[in-house]
Amino acid sequence: MACSAVTLSVATIGAVVAIVCLAVGFGTDNWYEIRVNRTIIRARLEGNTEDLKKFENDARYFDRDEGLFRICFPQQKPRGVSTYVSPVQTECININYYLPEDKISDDFSEERWERLHMARAVIGLYLVGFLFLFFSFFTGVAGCWKRSHGNIVATGLLQLLAALVDAGAMGLWHGVQYYDYQKLRDSMAYFGWPDVLKHKGYTTFYYGWSYILAWIGVGMCLLTAILFLGAAHCLRKEKKIEQAKNIQYLMPVYPDKRQPYNYAAYPGPYYQYGY
């Protein structure tokens, strides 16, 4: 079986897997999972009416899953917080990207603005990555249909750009996490959490399956790009072999007109000799 056909088949399957993983990861909310041991915390807060009120109303005291667009509460939800049901039937609130900016954002510190710009850039880079994947679909179909070396190379390069852009988005997402839990020192960051929530074992953090799927999608994009570029190399090599074979059958043989024939070297018909 031809090298290009096998490689293109595997690359096409990889491209589909990459798009599905990236799309599901982008649209779901299990990027960062926070689990709060409410039983122990409630026992610690017994006797403090004000803290117990916060315990029922403050979202930070509840289990939650953070995505790129929503924060969802998989079990209980805080009282007095307006939520809506997500496509996977969990109670969620939207993440505020301050578009347009308001009075609250006017009071942001410089570091808080840096964090906000990174969070916005994560969404923007993902959309650019999907745009590259969209264009690669058309160049890939044209390349497979016409067996065009140029189209397949373009598909591989678009897949590579998508992988790099999405990897950049993942890096910025980690930057947002670093600002939230390490660098920022305001009430909206981990620094401003109640001390009881910071106690070891009372609150635990996990990377969720949406985050893992997103990284798988990035890896598959990179692998697909390599496969498409490899298929283009195979296709060019196969075309050269086909052209070399065709030339052997199609090339005409003409006499060399620069040197006259030596008729003396060729005896005439037999009847000239009396046979």
Backbone as numpy.savetxt, mean C-alpha at the origin, in Angstrom:
# Nx Ny Nz CAx CAy CAz Cx Cy Cz
6.81 -23.66 -20.75 5.97 -22.47 -20.75 6.85 -21.23 -20.75
6.41 -20.21 -21.44 7.22 -19.00 -21.59 7.43 -18.33 -20.24
8.62 -17.82 -20.06 8.97 -17.12 -18.81 8.06 -15.93 -18.57
7.80 -15.15 -19.62 6.98 -13.94 -19.47 5.55 -14.28 -19.07
4.99 -15.36 -19.61 3.61 -15.73 -19.28 3.48 -16.11 -17.81
4.42 -16.91 -17.31 4.38 -17.32 -15.90 4.55 -16.11 -14.98
5.56 -15.29 -15.29 5.84 -14.14 -14.43 4.69 -13.15 -14.44
4.08 -12.91 -15.61 2.94 -12.02 -15.68 1.75 -12.55 -14.90
1.54 -13.85 -14.94 0.43 -14.44 -14.20 0.61 -14.26 -12.70
1.81 -14.55 -12.22 2.09 -14.39 -10.79 2.01 -12.91 -10.39
2.52 -12.02 -11.24 2.49 -10.59 -10.95 1.06 -10.07 -10.88
0.20 -10.56 -11.77 -1.20 -10.13 -11.76 -1.91 -10.55 -10.48
-1.66 -11.79 -10.06 -2.25 -12.26 -8.81 -1.73 -11.43 -7.63
-0.44 -11.16 -7.64 0.14 -10.34 -6.57 -0.43 -8.93 -6.54
-0.68 -8.37 -7.71 -1.24 -7.01 -7.77 -2.65 -6.98 -7.17
-3.44 -8.01 -7.48 -4.79 -8.08 -6.92 -4.74 -8.20 -5.39
-3.85 -9.06 -4.89 -3.71 -9.23 -3.44 -3.26 -7.91 -2.80
-2.34 -7.21 -3.43 -1.84 -5.95 -2.88 -2.96 -4.91 -2.78
-3.75 -4.78 -3.84 -4.83 -3.79 -3.84 -5.87 -4.12 -2.77
-6.21 -5.40 -2.65 -7.20 -5.80 -1.64 -6.68 -5.51 -0.24
-5.45 -5.88 0.04 -4.88 -5.64 1.38 -4.82 -4.16 1.71
-4.37 -3.36 0.75 -4.27 -1.92 1.00 -5.65 -1.29 1.18
-6.61 -1.70 0.36 -7.95 -1.13 0.46 -8.63 -1.50 1.78
-8.51 -2.76 2.17 -9.12 -3.20 3.44 -8.43 -2.53 4.62
-7.10 -2.49 4.59 -6.38 -1.84 5.67 -6.70 -0.36 5.77
-6.81 0.30 4.63 -7.10 1.73 4.60 -8.49 2.03 5.15
-9.46 1.17 4.86 -10.84 1.47 5.21 -11.31 0.94 6.54
-10.52 0.06 7.18 -10.94 -0.49 8.47 -10.24 0.22 9.62
-10.65 -0.14 10.84 -10.30 0.68 12.00 -9.40 -0.02 13.02
-8.84 -1.16 12.69 -8.01 -1.88 13.66 -6.53 -1.67 13.40
-6.13 -0.43 13.36 -4.72 -0.11 13.23 -4.03 -0.18 14.59
-4.63 0.44 15.57 -4.04 0.48 16.91 -5.13 0.15 17.91
-4.94 -0.94 18.64 -5.96 -1.41 19.57 -5.52 -1.10 21.00
-6.39 -0.44 21.73 -6.12 -0.07 23.13 -7.13 -0.80 24.01
-6.62 -1.55 24.97 -7.47 -2.31 25.88 -7.27 -1.82 27.31
-8.37 -1.50 27.96 -8.36 -0.93 29.30 -8.98 -1.94 30.26
-8.29 -2.22 31.36 -8.80 -3.12 32.39 -9.74 -2.32 33.30
-10.98 -2.22 32.91 -11.94 -1.38 33.62 -12.27 -1.92 35.01
-12.18 -3.21 35.20 -12.50 -3.79 36.51 -11.53 -3.31 37.58
-10.23 -3.39 37.27 -9.22 -2.94 38.24 -9.29 -1.44 38.44
-9.49 -0.71 37.36 -9.52 0.75 37.46 -10.72 1.20 38.28
-11.87 0.58 38.09 -13.05 0.94 38.87 -12.79 0.72 40.37
-12.13 -0.37 40.68 -11.82 -0.64 42.09 -10.87 0.42 42.65
-9.94 0.87 41.82 -9.01 1.91 42.27 -9.68 3.25 42.48
-10.76 3.50 41.74 -11.43 4.81 41.81 -12.60 4.84 42.79
-12.86 3.75 43.50 -13.97 3.71 44.44 -13.81 4.81 45.50
-14.90 5.54 45.73 -14.88 6.59 46.73 -14.61 7.97 46.16
-14.16 8.04 44.90 -13.89 9.33 44.27 -14.97 9.59 43.23
-15.96 10.40 43.61 -17.12 10.60 42.75 -16.75 11.25 41.42
-15.88 12.22 41.46 -15.50 12.93 40.23 -14.78 12.01 39.26
-13.87 11.19 39.77 -13.14 10.27 38.90 -14.05 9.18 38.36
-15.00 8.73 39.17 -15.94 7.72 38.70 -16.84 8.27 37.59
-17.16 9.55 37.67 -17.95 10.18 36.60 -17.14 10.19 35.29
-15.87 10.53 35.40 -15.01 10.49 34.21 -14.87 9.07 33.71
-14.86 8.12 34.63 -14.73 6.72 34.27 -15.85 6.26 33.34
-17.03 6.84 33.48 -18.17 6.48 32.66 -18.32 7.34 31.41
-17.72 8.53 31.43 -17.94 9.48 30.33 -16.72 9.71 29.44
-15.54 9.46 29.95 -14.31 9.75 29.21 -13.95 8.56 28.33
-13.76 8.79 27.03 -13.46 7.71 26.09 -12.15 7.01 26.40
-11.25 7.67 27.11 -9.96 7.07 27.39 -10.06 5.91 28.38
-11.16 5.78 29.07 -11.36 4.68 30.01 -12.01 3.45 29.36
-12.16 3.46 28.05 -12.86 2.38 27.35 -11.95 1.73 26.32
-12.19 0.43 26.08 -11.49 -0.25 24.98 -11.83 0.45 23.68
-10.85 0.58 22.81 -11.10 1.26 21.54 -10.11 0.79 20.48
-10.56 0.87 19.25 -9.74 0.54 18.09 -9.60 1.82 17.25
-8.37 2.19 16.98 -8.10 3.42 16.23 -7.73 3.08 14.80
-8.39 3.75 13.85 -8.06 3.61 12.44 -7.58 4.94 11.89
-7.62 5.07 10.58 -7.21 6.33 9.94 -8.33 7.36 9.96
-9.56 6.91 10.09 -10.70 7.82 10.03 -11.59 7.79 11.27
-11.57 6.67 12.00 -12.50 6.50 13.10 -11.81 5.93 14.33
-12.42 6.19 15.48 -12.11 5.50 16.73 -13.37 4.75 17.13
-13.26 3.43 17.27 -14.43 2.59 17.52 -14.31 1.91 18.88
-15.45 1.68 19.48 -15.53 1.04 20.79 -16.11 -0.36 20.61
-15.29 -1.41 20.67 -15.76 -2.76 20.37 -16.71 -3.33 21.40
-16.68 -2.81 22.63 -17.56 -3.34 23.67 -18.48 -2.23 24.18
-18.13 -1.61 25.28 -18.94 -0.52 25.81 -18.53 0.80 25.19
-19.43 1.75 25.21 -19.11 3.09 24.74 -19.35 4.08 25.87
-18.63 5.20 25.87 -18.81 6.18 26.95 -20.17 6.86 26.88
-20.67 7.21 28.03 -21.94 7.91 28.09 -21.77 9.36 27.61
-22.79 9.85 26.97 -22.77 11.24 26.54 -21.94 11.51 25.30
-21.33 10.48 24.73 -20.54 10.65 23.51 -21.38 10.20 22.33
-21.54 11.09 21.37 -22.35 10.78 20.19 -21.56 9.89 19.24
-22.09 8.70 18.99 -21.42 7.74 18.11 -22.34 7.35 16.96
-21.79 6.66 16.00 -22.58 6.10 14.91 -22.08 4.69 14.64
-22.87 3.90 13.95 -22.53 2.51 13.68 -21.70 2.44 12.40
-20.53 1.82 12.51 -19.64 1.68 11.36 -20.10 0.54 10.47
-19.50 0.37 9.29 -19.87 -0.75 8.40 -19.72 -2.13 9.03
-18.87 -2.25 10.07 -18.70 -3.54 10.74 -19.47 -3.59 12.06
-20.45 -2.70 12.19 -21.39 -2.73 13.30 -20.75 -2.47 14.66
-19.84 -1.52 14.73 -19.29 -1.06 16.00 -19.60 0.42 16.16
-19.67 0.85 17.42 -19.95 2.25 17.71 -18.66 3.06 17.54
-18.73 4.11 16.73 -17.51 4.85 16.37 -17.73 6.35 16.46
-16.61 7.06 16.57 -16.58 8.51 16.40 -15.51 8.83 15.36
-15.67 9.93 14.67 -14.72 10.32 13.63 -13.49 10.97 14.24
-12.35 10.75 13.60 -11.12 11.46 13.97 -11.16 12.84 13.33
-10.88 13.85 14.11 -10.96 15.23 13.65 -9.62 15.64 13.03
-9.64 15.91 11.73 -8.45 16.41 11.04 -8.50 17.93 10.88
-9.49 18.56 11.47 -9.63 20.02 11.48 -9.59 20.60 10.06
-10.47 20.04 9.24 -10.68 20.55 7.88 -12.16 20.93 7.75
-12.50 22.21 7.79 -11.60 23.37 7.92 -11.14 23.57 9.37
-10.14 24.40 9.53 -9.62 24.68 10.86 -10.61 25.53 11.65
-10.57 25.38 12.98 -11.53 26.08 13.84 -10.81 26.74 15.00
-11.59 27.17 15.98 -11.01 27.89 17.13 -10.09 26.99 17.95
-10.42 25.72 18.00 -9.57 24.81 18.77 -8.19 24.69 18.13
-8.16 24.54 16.81 -6.88 24.39 16.13 -6.06 25.67 16.16
-6.70 26.81 16.34 -5.96 28.07 16.41 -5.04 28.11 17.62
-5.35 27.34 18.65 -4.55 27.33 19.87 -3.53 26.21 19.90
-3.36 25.51 18.80 -2.41 24.41 18.78 -0.98 24.93 18.88
-0.14 24.12 19.53 1.28 24.42 19.57 1.93 24.02 18.25
3.17 24.42 18.07 3.88 24.08 16.83 4.02 22.57 16.67
4.29 21.86 17.76 4.44 20.41 17.68 3.10 19.75 17.39
2.02 20.28 17.94 0.70 19.73 17.64 0.35 19.91 16.16
0.76 21.05 15.58 0.53 21.27 14.15 1.36 20.29 13.32
2.59 20.03 13.74 3.41 19.05 13.03 2.73 17.68 13.02
2.19 17.31 14.16 1.49 16.03 14.26 0.27 16.02 13.35
-0.48 17.10 13.30 -1.68 17.18 12.46 -1.32 17.10 10.98
-0.26 17.79 10.58 0.16 17.74 9.17 0.60 16.34 8.77
1.29 15.64 9.67 1.68 14.26 9.36 0.45 13.37 9.21
-0.53 13.54 10.10 -1.74 12.73 10.02 -2.49 12.98 8.71
-2.55 14.24 8.29 -3.20 14.55 7.01 -2.40 13.94 5.85
-1.07 13.98 5.95 -0.23 13.47 4.87 -0.38 11.96 4.71
-0.66 11.25 5.81 -0.89 9.80 5.71 -2.04 9.52 4.76
-3.15 10.23 4.93 -4.31 10.04 4.06 -3.97 10.44 2.63
-3.29 11.58 2.47 -2.94 12.05 1.13 -2.04 11.07 0.39
-1.04 10.53 1.07 -0.12 9.60 0.41 -0.83 8.31 0.02
-1.73 7.85 0.87 -2.47 6.65 0.52 -3.32 6.88 -0.74
-3.94 8.04 -0.84 -4.75 8.33 -2.02 -3.88 8.40 -3.28
-2.69 8.99 -3.16 -1.76 9.02 -4.29 -1.35 7.60 -4.68
-1.10 6.75 -3.68 -0.75 5.36 -3.96 -1.85 4.63 -4.71
-3.10 4.85 -4.29 -4.22 4.23 -5.01 -4.33 4.77 -6.44
-3.96 6.04 -6.64 -3.98 6.60 -7.99 -2.95 5.90 -8.88
-1.76 5.65 -8.35 -0.75 4.91 -9.11 -1.23 3.50 -9.44
-1.88 2.85 -8.49 -2.40 1.50 -8.73 -3.49 1.52 -9.78
-4.30 2.57 -9.78 -5.36 2.70 -10.77 -4.78 2.80 -12.18
-3.76 3.62 -12.35 -3.12 3.75 -13.67 -2.41 2.46 -14.06
-1.82 1.78 -13.08 -1.10 0.54 -13.40 -2.04 -0.55 -13.91
-3.31 -0.48 -13.51 -4.28 -1.45 -14.01 -4.41 -1.35 -15.53
-4.52 -0.13 -16.05 -4.71 0.06 -17.48 -3.44 -0.28 -18.27
-2.29 0.15 -17.76 -1.05 -0.19 -18.47 -0.78 -1.69 -18.41
-1.17 -2.33 -17.31 -0.98 -3.77 -17.20 -1.86 -4.55 -18.17
-3.13 -4.13 -18.29 -4.03 -4.80 -19.24 -3.53 -4.63 -20.67
-3.12 -3.41 -21.01 -2.60 -3.16 -22.36 -1.33 -3.95 -22.62
-0.46 -4.03 -21.60 0.79 -4.76 -21.79 0.59 -6.24 -21.97
-0.35 -6.83 -21.21 -0.61 -8.27 -21.35 -1.33 -8.57 -22.67
-2.21 -7.68 -23.08 -2.97 -7.92 -24.31 -2.09 -7.81 -25.55
-1.27 -6.78 -25.58 -0.42 -6.54 -26.74 0.97 -7.15 -26.61
1.25 -7.72 -25.44 2.62 -8.19 -25.15 3.62 -7.08 -25.41
3.29 -5.92 -24.82 4.11 -4.73 -25.03 5.12 -4.58 -23.90
6.38 -4.57 -24.27 7.46 -4.41 -23.29 7.34 -3.07 -22.56
7.04 -1.99 -23.30 6.96 -0.67 -22.69 5.83 -0.56 -21.68
4.67 -1.12 -22.00 3.54 -1.06 -21.08 3.79 -1.85 -19.81
4.44 -2.99 -19.96 4.72 -3.80 -18.77 5.75 -3.13 -17.88
6.75 -2.49 -18.49 7.72 -1.72 -17.70 7.02 -0.59 -16.97
6.10 0.11 -17.65 5.36 1.19 -17.01 4.52 0.66 -15.84
3.93 -0.52 -16.00 3.16 -1.12 -14.92 4.05 -1.41 -13.71
5.22 -1.98 -13.97 6.14 -2.25 -12.87 6.59 -1.00 -12.15
6.86 0.06 -12.90 7.29 1.32 -12.28 6.16 1.95 -11.47
4.93 1.89 -11.99 3.79 2.42 -11.24 3.55 1.64 -9.95
3.71 0.33 -10.01 3.58 -0.48 -8.81 4.69 -0.13 -7.80
5.88 0.11 -8.31 6.99 0.49 -7.44 6.72 1.84 -6.77
6.22 2.80 -7.54 5.89 4.10 -6.96 4.79 3.97 -5.91
3.80 3.13 -6.19 2.73 2.92 -5.21 3.30 2.33 -3.92
4.22 1.36 -4.04 4.82 0.75 -2.86 5.61 1.78 -2.05
6.37 2.63 -2.74 7.17 3.64 -2.04 6.28 4.68 -1.36
5.23 5.11 -2.05 4.33 6.11 -1.47 3.59 5.54 -0.27
3.11 4.31 -0.39 2.39 3.70 0.73 3.33 3.42 1.89
4.57 3.04 1.61 5.54 2.86 2.68 5.81 4.18 3.39
5.85 5.27 2.62 6.00 6.59 3.23 4.82 6.93 4.13
3.60 6.55 3.70 2.42 6.79 4.52 2.51 6.00 5.83
2.98 4.76 5.75 3.14 3.96 6.97 4.17 4.59 7.90
5.25 5.09 7.33 6.25 5.76 8.15 5.71 6.99 8.85
4.93 7.78 8.13 4.33 8.96 8.75 3.32 8.58 9.83
2.60 7.48 9.62 1.67 7.02 10.64 2.41 6.70 11.94
3.57 6.06 11.81 4.38 5.79 12.99 4.88 7.11 13.61
5.13 8.09 12.76 5.52 9.40 13.29 4.40 10.02 14.12
3.16 9.88 13.67 2.00 10.38 14.42 1.93 9.68 15.77
2.14 8.36 15.78 2.12 7.61 17.04 3.22 8.08 17.98
4.39 8.36 17.41 5.49 8.83 18.24 5.15 10.18 18.88
4.55 11.08 18.11 4.17 12.37 18.67 3.12 12.20 19.76
2.15 11.32 19.54 1.05 11.16 20.50 1.53 10.60 21.84
2.47 9.65 21.78 2.82 8.91 23.00 4.20 9.26 23.56
5.01 9.99 22.82 6.36 10.28 23.28 6.70 11.77 23.33
6.29 12.52 22.34 6.80 13.88 22.20 5.86 14.96 22.72
4.58 14.87 22.41 3.64 15.92 22.79 3.41 15.93 24.30
3.25 17.13 24.83 3.05 17.30 26.26 1.81 18.15 26.54
0.73 17.86 25.84 -0.52 18.59 26.07 -1.61 17.62 26.50
-2.78 18.15 26.77 -3.88 17.34 27.31 -4.45 16.36 26.29
-4.19 16.58 25.00 -4.73 15.70 23.96 -3.86 14.48 23.71
-2.66 14.46 24.26 -1.71 13.37 24.03 -1.69 12.43 25.23
-0.88 11.40 25.13 -0.75 10.43 26.21 -0.27 11.09 27.50
0.49 12.16 27.38 0.99 12.89 28.55 -0.16 13.38 29.43
-1.31 13.74 28.82 -2.44 14.27 29.57 -3.42 13.22 30.07
-3.11 11.93 29.88 -4.00 10.88 30.36 -4.01 10.86 31.89
-5.11 10.41 32.51 -5.11 10.19 33.97 -4.03 9.19 34.37
-3.43 9.40 35.52 -2.31 8.56 35.96 -2.70 7.09 36.09
-3.95 6.82 36.47 -4.36 5.43 36.66 -4.32 4.66 35.35
-4.56 5.34 34.23 -4.52 4.68 32.93 -3.09 4.39 32.48
-2.13 5.12 33.00 -0.74 4.91 32.63 -0.08 3.80 33.42
-0.78 3.30 34.43 -0.22 2.25 35.27 0.00 0.99 34.45
1.15 0.37 34.64 1.50 -0.82 33.86 0.48 -1.94 34.10
-0.06 -2.46 33.04 -1.03 -3.53 33.12 -2.47 -3.08 33.10
-2.71 -1.79 33.37 -4.08 -1.28 33.35 -4.53 -0.94 31.92
-3.58 -0.50 31.10 -3.86 -0.19 29.70 -2.80 -0.87 28.84
-3.24 -1.60 27.85 -2.31 -2.29 26.95 -2.57 -1.85 25.52
-1.52 -1.92 24.70 -1.57 -1.42 23.33 -1.11 -2.53 22.38
-1.82 -2.63 21.24 -1.49 -3.63 20.23 -1.61 -3.00 18.84
-0.77 -3.49 17.92 -0.99 -3.20 16.51 -2.04 -4.17 15.99
-3.08 -3.64 15.33 -4.19 -4.47 14.91 -4.00 -5.06 13.53
-5.00 -5.85 13.12 -4.91 -6.56 11.84 -4.99 -5.61 10.65
-5.64 -4.45 10.79 -5.66 -3.49 9.67 -4.25 -2.98 9.37
-3.49 -2.71 10.42 -2.11 -2.28 10.29 -1.26 -3.36 9.60
-1.46 -4.61 10.03 -0.71 -5.72 9.43 -1.07 -5.89 7.96
-2.36 -5.80 7.63 -2.78 -5.90 6.24 -2.16 -4.80 5.39
-2.09 -3.59 5.94 -1.51 -2.48 5.18 -0.05 -2.76 4.83
0.71 -3.28 5.80 2.11 -3.61 5.52 2.23 -4.75 4.51
1.33 -5.74 4.61 1.33 -6.82 3.62 1.06 -6.25 2.23
0.13 -5.31 2.13 -0.16 -4.68 0.85 1.05 -3.95 0.29
1.79 -3.25 1.15 2.99 -2.56 0.69 4.02 -3.57 0.17
4.22 -4.64 0.94 5.17 -5.67 0.50 4.77 -6.33 -0.81
3.48 -6.60 -0.96 3.00 -7.21 -2.20 3.15 -6.26 -3.38
2.96 -4.96 -3.15 3.18 -3.98 -4.23 4.63 -4.00 -4.70
5.54 -4.06 -3.75 6.96 -4.10 -4.10 7.29 -5.38 -4.85
6.79 -6.51 -4.36 7.03 -7.79 -5.03 6.43 -7.79 -6.43
5.23 -7.24 -6.57 4.58 -7.18 -7.89 5.37 -6.31 -8.85
5.90 -5.20 -8.35 6.72 -4.34 -9.21 7.92 -5.10 -9.75
8.59 -5.86 -8.88 9.76 -6.64 -9.31 9.35 -7.69 -10.34
8.21 -8.33 -10.11 7.74 -9.36 -11.05 7.39 -8.77 -12.41
6.74 -7.62 -12.43 6.40 -7.00 -13.71 7.67 -6.60 -14.47
8.63 -6.04 -13.77 9.89 -5.66 -14.44 10.62 -6.91 -14.92
10.57 -7.98 -14.14 11.17 -9.23 -14.59 10.45 -9.81 -15.80
9.12 -9.69 -15.82 8.34 -10.16 -16.98 8.69 -9.36 -18.23
8.90 -8.06 -18.06 9.29 -7.23 -19.21 10.63 -7.68 -19.77
11.57 -8.02 -18.89 12.87 -8.51 -19.35 12.71 -9.84 -20.10
11.87 -10.74 -19.54 11.63 -12.02 -20.22 10.99 -11.81 -21.59
10.04 -10.89 -21.64 9.34 -10.64 -22.90 10.29 -10.11 -23.96
11.17 -9.20 -23.58 12.14 -8.67 -24.55 13.07 -9.78 -25.03
13.50 -10.63 -24.13 14.40 -11.72 -24.51 13.69 -12.69 -25.46
12.42 -13.01 -25.17 11.67 -13.92 -26.03 11.44 -13.33 -27.41
11.18 -12.03 -27.47 10.97 -11.39 -28.78 12.26 -11.40 -29.60
13.39 -11.22 -28.96 14.66 -11.27 -29.69 14.90 -12.67 -30.27
14.57 -13.69 -29.49 14.74 -15.06 -29.98 13.82 -15.32 -31.16
12.56 -14.84 -31.08 11.61 -15.02 -32.18 12.08 -14.28 -33.43
12.59 -13.09 -33.27 13.08 -12.33 -34.42 14.27 -13.01 -35.06
15.16 -13.57 -34.23 16.32 -14.26 -34.79 15.89 -15.49 -35.60
14.88 -16.21 -35.13 14.39 -17.37 -35.88 13.72 -16.94 -37.18
12.95 -15.88 -37.15 12.26 -15.42 -38.36 13.24 -14.93 -39.41
14.32 -14.32 -38.98 15.30 -13.80 -39.94 15.94 -14.94 -40.73
16.15 -16.07 -40.07 16.76 -17.22 -40.77 15.89 -17.69 -41.93
14.59 -17.59 -41.80 13.67 -18.06 -42.86 13.35 -16.97 -43.88
13.42 -15.73 -43.47 12.97 -14.65 -44.35 14.10 -13.98 -45.11
15.34 -14.14 -44.68 16.44 -13.41 -45.31 16.74 -14.01 -46.69
16.57 -13.26 -47.80 16.88 -13.76 -49.16 18.38 -13.79 -49.41
18.81 -14.67 -50.31 20.22 -14.78 -50.67 20.39 -14.28 -52.09
21.11 -13.20 -52.26 21.35 -12.60 -53.57 22.79 -12.85 -53.99
23.03 -12.99 -55.30 24.43 -13.13 -55.75 25.18 -11.83 -55.59
26.46 -11.97 -55.39 27.31 -10.80 -55.22 27.62 -10.22 -56.60
27.04 -9.05 -56.91 27.21 -8.44 -58.22 28.55 -7.76 -58.40
29.26 -7.60 -57.29 30.55 -6.92 -57.43 31.59 -7.81 -58.11
31.41 -9.15 -58.06 32.35 -10.06 -58.70 31.65 -10.79 -59.84
32.13 -10.64 -61.09 31.47 -11.30 -62.23 31.63 -12.81 -62.15
30.63 -13.47 -62.74 30.69 -14.93 -62.74 31.81 -15.39 -63.66
32.45 -16.41 -63.29 33.46 -17.04 -64.11 32.80 -18.21 -64.85
32.30 -17.88 -66.07 31.55 -18.89 -66.80 32.41 -20.07 -67.22
33.72 -19.84 -67.28 34.60 -20.93 -67.70 34.63 -22.05 -66.69
34.31 -21.69 -65.48 34.37 -22.70 -64.42 33.18 -23.61 -64.45
32.14 -23.26 -65.23 30.93 -24.07 -65.26 30.79 -24.67 -66.67
30.95 -25.95 -66.81 30.82 -26.54 -68.15 29.41 -26.43 -68.66
29.26 -26.36 -69.98 27.96 -26.22 -70.60 27.18 -27.52 -70.57
26.10 -27.51 -71.30 25.27 -28.73 -71.34 26.05 -29.88 -71.95
25.57 -31.04 -71.62 26.27 -32.25 -72.07 26.30 -32.35 -73.59
25.32 -31.83 -74.30 25.29 -32.02 -75.76 26.42 -31.30 -76.45
27.03 -30.27 -75.72 28.14 -29.58 -76.34 29.38 -30.50 -76.49
29.40 -31.54 -75.69 30.55 -32.43 -75.70 30.31 -33.71 -76.50
29.16 -33.72 -77.18 28.87 -34.87 -78.04 28.25 -36.04 -77.35
27.79 -35.86 -76.12 27.16 -36.98 -75.41 25.71 -37.08 -75.80
